[in-house]
Amino acid sequence: MYFQNLEFYETNNFQYLLIHKNACTSVLKTIEHLQPKYSEKRNLNKVCWTVVRDPYERFMAGLCYDIKRQNIDVADISLDKLFSTYHEKLSREKGNVSHTAYQSMYFINSYVNWYVDLFDLKNFLEMHFNKSFHLNKGPDIKQYFEKEEILKYLNMEYEIYNKIKMSSFIWQWQKGKIF
């Protein structure tokens, strides 16, 4: 059973932990010239970084993506069933994962050294790779759900996200290059 969906992309200088709906397509497009190698294991000898995102914004992006990918009508969705984190391996390999699963589940035993907030990602990519790609802007479905109803499920996610943002492990442009 997989309750995590750990995907690392390793280069000579770093490992990047992919978190779905946290600009992973943009990051992978930016670093593709480095020919990163896929791994499900953390290499503790390299700096590991990942992107974090506001939990509500991430949830809505993930929900929109999953609805479009599976061609489901918004009216047929049960909000309380969207927060599962179980990923069966064969489904995962086909890209069928819950893109609304908590981002904090990716952090367990992944030993991330640096977190980059989505808001700062463009600066991070340009500073480290001299380029930045911004892809996958999807349609907005916020009008179909009450924000307060969704936020009830995201209390712990906001607690973790805010602790990361207040920590010394959050990257900001003043910290310069990290690898």
C-alpha positions, 0 to 999 in steps of 0.5 A: 500500500502506498500512502505517499507518492514520492517521486524524486528527480535527481541531477548532479547537484540536487534532488527535487521532490515532486508534489503534484499541483505544486508547479511540478510540470513547470519545474520539470520543464525548467530542469529538463536540460539537466536530464534528471533521473527519476527515483522513488528514494531519497539520496541523502548525499544531495540537497533536496528541495520542493515547492509548497503551495497554499493548501486551498489553492492547491486543493482547488487546482488538484480538484479541477485537474482530476475532474477534467482528467476523469471527465466527471461532473462537478455535481457528482463529487462528494467533498468529504471523500476527496482527501484520501492519500492512498495510492495503489501502485498501478494507478499511480504509474498511469497518473491516476492519483488524487491530486487533492491529497494533502501536500504534507503527506509528501514530506514524511520521511522525504528529508527535504532541505529547502522549501520554495513557496510557489509565490517565489518559484519564478525567482528561484528557477531564474536564479538557479537555472537562468530560466523559468517556465510557467505552465498548466493554468487551468480553469477556475471551479471555485464557484461550485464549492463553499471555501469555508466547507473546504477549509474545514478539511485543511486546518492541519495542512495550513498549520504545517504550511505556515510552520514551513513558511516561518522556518529557516528552511523556506527559500527566499531570494535573499538566501541566494543559490542553494546548490 
